[in-house]
Amino acid sequence: MAACSGIITQLMQVAKNTLNHVSFEDIAALAAGDMRAVDDLIVKSLESDVTLVSQVSEYIVMS
């Protein structure tokens, strides 16, 4: 029974260390798909036969 307790303690420590080392890149990766969808929506919403409007929409998405 004591060996089981030791394993649980080790697993809890690994989980704690993992949570303490979440990077900004990890968080950004979670939102990447949603951000692409927003960019696509902006581009679609700003589609225009007027070249300048299309260029401005590209600048917005690229920023």
Rosetta blueprint (number, residue, H / E / L):
1 M L
2 A H
3 A H
4 C H
5 S H
6 G H
7 I H
8 I H
9 T H
10 Q H
11 L H
12 M H
13 Q H
14 V H
15 A H
16 K H
17 N H
18 T H
19 L H
20 N H
21 H L
22 V L
23 S L
24 F H
25 E H
26 D H
27 I H
28 A H
29 A H
30 L H
31 A H
32 A H
33 G H
34 D H
35 M H
36 R H
37 A H
38 V H
39 D H
40 D H
41 L H
42 I H
43 V H
44 K H
45 S H
46 L L
47 E L
48 S L
49 D L
50 V L
51 T H
52 L H
53 V H
54 S H
55 Q H
56 V H
57 S H
58 E H
59 Y H
60 I H
61 V H
62 M H
63 S L
